[in-house]
Amino acid sequence: MFAVYAKEPNTEKPLDSLVVGERPEPAVPDGWVKVNVKAASLNMHDLWTLRGVGIKPDRFPMILGCDGAGTLDDGTEVVLHAVVNEPGWQGDDTLDPKRSLLTEVHQGTFADQVVVPARNAIPKPAGLSFTEASIMGTAWLTAYRMLFVKAAVQPGQTILVQGASGGVATALVQLGKAAGVRVWVTGRSEEKRALAEGLGAHQAFESGARLPERVDAVFETVGKATWSHSVKSLKPGGIIVVSGATSGPDANAELQRVFFLQLRIAGSTMGTRDELERLLSYVDLAGIRPQIGSVLPFEEAEKGFHDMRNGDTAGKIVFSR
């Protein structure tokens, strides 16, 4: 079958390991289902997989893609939940010590077909296209959990989203605005700030700019480059929720400010199956649609990877057929 895969880990030149070609059709274990992929979105996680991060060398070749949407053999339209739990695990999907994501142990979604546990194929709302639905399982689920589970943001509060144009950031803007939250963002360029405002951000600021007032919560995916600004932007007792560190993880912790102002810092990774179901219902009921930067055929996957690595995005990159 057709697939986009990593042939081997390559730390220095990850895209040299990207292959657009053929792989064997997957077997379907008991309790699993085969999904015919209609669309799948690209994530930074896929670039890390090409580098060999989070995956053992003997797992290669590995079909890439954490996110996707498609159909079961009976025609049921589904959205994929990327977190694969150990059989018998009870509790929060993300806290299972033996959990994995698609592309870490099990083959991913950039292919004609993908096989997942039956519980990981969730009915797709009719109002969402396959392209839109393919974005929900990673970036949008991450944003939903950050906002409503980790920070427990309430209508009327003010939040700051660091980095205006990434997949999680654009989801935070759209989900927060729809929930009655005042959303502020930072962005490195006028173009990126304008994108965020077009999605509903109430104000957009240059990176590191002094804000009109301190905020209730800050949402971090950038890391080292914005961390000090995030800490200084919080009200006493406020919370920073972190789900990534694209500029580097080794930031100054600003511990004196953290303990004196009783700030809270919470990590967040992906989300649960139940949270994905609620997210799908929320976006369908609220009429929210994700910001899509580009839609490419699977055969042009290499271009999508180059664009993502170079930051040439205005929303999510989706591969479709």
C-alpha positions in Angstrom: 0.0 0.0 0.0 1.0 3.6 -0.4 2.7 5.2 2.6 4.9 8.0 3.8 7.5 6.7 6.2 10.8 7.1 8.0 13.3 4.5 6.7 15.8 5.1 9.6 16.6 7.7 12.3 18.6 10.6 11.2 19.4 13.2 13.8 21.3 15.7 11.7 19.4 15.5 8.4 15.9 14.1 9.3 14.3 14.7 5.9 16.9 12.5 4.2 15.1 9.6 5.9 11.7 10.5 4.5 10.4 8.1 1.9 7.2 8.3 -0.2 6.6 4.8 -1.4 5.1 1.4 -0.6 4.7 -0.6 2.6 3.0 -3.9 3.4 -0.7 -3.8 4.2 -1.2 -4.1 8.0 -2.6 -7.1 9.8 -5.6 -6.5 12.1 -5.2 -8.0 15.6 -8.2 -9.0 17.7 -9.8 -5.9 19.2 -8.3 -3.6 16.5 -9.9 -2.1 13.4 -8.6 -1.0 10.0 -9.3 2.6 9.0 -9.1 3.7 5.4 -7.4 7.1 5.7 -9.0 10.1 4.0 -6.9 12.9 5.5 -4.0 13.1 8.0 -2.4 16.2 9.5 1.3 16.9 10.0 2.8 17.5 13.5 6.2 18.4 14.8 6.1 14.9 16.4 6.6 13.5 12.9 9.8 15.5 12.4 11.1 14.2 15.8 10.3 10.7 14.7 12.5 11.2 11.6 15.2 12.3 14.1 14.7 9.1 16.1 13.3 10.8 19.2 10.8 8.7 21.2 11.2 5.6 19.0 13.6 2.7 19.3 15.9 2.1 16.3 14.5 -1.4 15.7 11.0 0.1 15.1 12.1 1.5 11.7 10.9 1.7 9.0 8.0 3.6 10.6 5.0 5.0 8.8 4.6 8.6 10.0 1.4 10.4 11.1 -0.2 10.7 14.6 -3.5 12.3 13.4 -6.1 11.2 10.9 -9.6 10.7 9.8 -11.2 8.1 7.5 -13.7 5.3 7.2 -14.1 1.8 8.6 -14.8 -0.9 6.1 -18.6 -0.6 6.8 -18.4 3.1 5.8 -18.5 4.6 9.3 -16.6 7.9 9.4 -14.1 8.1 12.2 -11.5 10.4 13.9 -8.4 8.8 15.3 -7.3 9.1 18.9 -3.5 8.8 18.8 -2.8 7.7 22.4 -2.5 3.9 22.5 -2.8 2.4 26.0 -1.6 -0.8 27.4 -4.4 -3.4 27.3 -6.4 -3.3 30.6 -5.2 0.2 31.6 -7.8 2.1 33.7 -7.7 5.8 34.2 -6.4 8.9 32.4 -5.0 7.7 29.0 -2.1 10.1 29.2 -0.9 8.8 32.6 -0.4 5.2 31.5 3.3 4.6 32.0 3.3 2.2 29.0 1.2 4.4 26.7 2.5 5.3 23.3 1.5 7.5 20.3 1.0 6.2 16.8 4.4 6.2 15.1 6.3 5.3 18.3 5.4 1.6 18.5 2.5 1.3 16.0 2.5 2.4 12.4 1.0 5.8 11.7 -1.6 7.4 9.5 0.3 8.6 6.4 -0.8 5.6 4.4 -3.8 4.1 2.6 -4.7 2.3 5.8 -3.9 2.4 9.5 -4.8 -0.2 12.2 -5.8 1.0 15.7 -7.5 -0.3 18.8 -11.3 -0.2 18.3 -11.6 2.4 21.1 -9.3 4.7 19.2 -11.7 5.1 16.3 -14.2 7.7 17.3 -17.3 8.7 15.3 -16.7 11.8 13.2 -19.4 14.6 13.5 -21.1 15.0 10.1 -20.4 18.7 10.2 -16.7 18.2 10.1 -14.9 17.4 6.8 -12.2 14.7 6.8 -9.6 17.4 6.4 -10.9 19.4 9.4 -11.4 16.2 11.5 -7.8 15.0 10.8 -6.5 18.0 12.9 -8.4 17.2 16.1 -6.5 14.3 17.6 -3.2 16.0 18.5 -3.0 19.8 18.2 -6.6 20.5 19.0 -6.9 17.8 21.7 -3.7 19.2 23.3 -5.2 22.7 23.3 -8.6 21.6 24.7 -6.9 19.8 27.6 -4.6 22.8 28.3 -7.5 25.2 28.4 -10.3 23.4 30.1 -8.7 20.5 32.1 -5.3 21.8 33.2 -6.0 25.5 33.5 -9.8 25.2 34.0 -10.2 28.6 32.3 -13.5 30.3 32.9 -15.5 32.7 30.6 -14.4 36.3 31.2 -10.8 35.5 32.2 -7.8 36.7 30.2 -5.2 34.3 28.7 -2.0 34.7 26.8 -1.0 32.3 24.1 2.7 32.4 23.3 3.4 32.0 19.6 0.6 33.0 17.3 0.6 30.6 14.3 1.3 27.1 15.4 -1.3 24.3 15.4 -1.8 24.2 19.1 -1.7 28.1 19.4 -4.3 28.6 16.7 -6.5 26.0 18.4 -6.1 27.7 21.7 -7.2 31.0 20.1 -10.3 29.6 18.5 -11.4 27.4 21.4 -10.8 30.1 24.0 -12.7 32.8 22.0 -15.7 30.5 21.5 -15.8 29.9 25.3 -16.0 33.6 26.1 -12.4 34.0 27.1 -10.3 37.2 26.4 -7.5 35.9 24.3 -4.2 37.7 23.8 -1.3 36.3 21.7 2.3 37.0 20.9 3.9 36.6 17.5 7.2 37.2 15.9 5.9 38.8 12.8 3.0 41.1 11.8 1.7 38.4 9.5 1.5 35.8 12.3 -0.1 38.3 14.6 -2.7 39.2 12.0 -3.5 35.6 11.5 -4.2 35.2 15.2 -6.4 38.3 15.3 -8.3 36.9 12.2 -9.0 33.8 14.2 -10.5 35.7 17.1 -7.6 36.9 19.3 -8.7 40.1 21.0 -5.1 41.6 20.9 -1.8 40.5 19.4 1.6 41.7 20.7 5.2 41.4 19.6 7.1 38.7 21.3 8.2 39.9 24.8 6.0 43.0 24.8 4.7 44.5 28.0 1.0 43.6 28.3 -1.7 46.1 29.4 -2.3 43.9 32.5 -1.3 40.6 33.9 -3.3 37.5 32.8 -5.0 34.6 34.5 -3.2 31.9 32.4 -0.4 31.5 29.9 -0.1 28.8 27.4 3.4 27.7 26.4 4.6 25.7 23.4 7.7 27.8 22.7 9.8 27.3 25.8 13.1 29.0 26.4 12.6 32.0 24.2 9.3 33.1 25.8 9.5 31.5 29.3 10.6 34.6 31.2 7.9 36.7 29.5 5.3 34.1 30.5 6.2 34.1 34.1 6.2 37.9 34.2 2.9 38.1 32.5 0.9 36.1 35.2 -1.3 37.5 37.9 -0.5 36.2 41.4 -1.8 32.7 41.7 -1.9 32.3 37.9 -1.0 29.2 35.9 1.3 28.4 33.0 0.4 25.3 31.1 3.3 23.9 29.0 2.9 21.4 26.2 6.0 22.0 24.2 9.4 23.7 24.0 10.1 24.3 20.3 12.8 27.0 21.1 14.6 24.8 23.7 13.8 23.4 27.1 16.5 24.9 29.3 14.8 28.1 30.4 15.6 30.0 33.6 12.9 28.8 36.0 12.4 32.3 37.6 11.8 30.4 40.9 11.8 33.5 43.1 8.8 34.9 41.2 7.2 31.5 41.1 7.1 31.0 44.9 6.6 34.7 45.9 3.6 35.1 43.6 2.4 31.5 44.2 2.4 30.8 40.5 1.4 27.3 39.2 3.2 25.5 36.4 1.4 22.5 34.8 2.6 20.1 32.1 0.1 18.8 29.6 0.5 16.1 27.0 -2.2 15.2 24.5 -5.6 14.2 26.1 -7.9 11.3 26.7 -10.4 9.6 24.5 -13.3 11.1 26.4 -11.8 14.6 26.0 -11.5 14.1 22.3 -15.2 13.1 22.2 -16.1 16.3 24.1 -13.8 18.4 21.8 -15.5 17.0 18.7 -18.9 17.8 20.1 -17.8 21.3 21.2 -16.4 22.3 17.8 -19.5 20.8 16.0 -22.0 22.6 18.3 -20.1 25.9 18.3 -19.4 25.9 14.6 -15.7 26.2 15.1 -13.5 25.1 12.2 -9.7 24.7 12.4 -7.3 27.0 10.7 -5.7 25.0 7.8 -2.6 26.4 6.3 -2.4 24.1 3.3 -3.8 20.9 2.0 -1.4 18.7 0.0 -1.8 15.3 -1.7 0.1 12.6 0.2 2.5 12.4 -2.7 3.7 15.9 -1.9 4.5 15.0 1.8 8.1 16.2 1.5 7.0 19.7 0.7 4.8 19.7 3.8 7.7 18.6 6.0 10.0 21.3 4.6 7.3 24.0 5.1 6.7 22.9 8.7 10.4 22.8 9.5 11.0 26.2 8.0 8.0 27.8 9.8 6.2 28.5 6.5 2.8 27.8 7.9 -0.4 29.7 8.6 -2.2 26.9 10.4 -2.0 23.1 10.1 -0.6 21.3 7.1 -2.9 18.4 6.0 -2.3 15.6 3.6 -5.4 14.4 1.8 -6.6 12.1 -1.0 
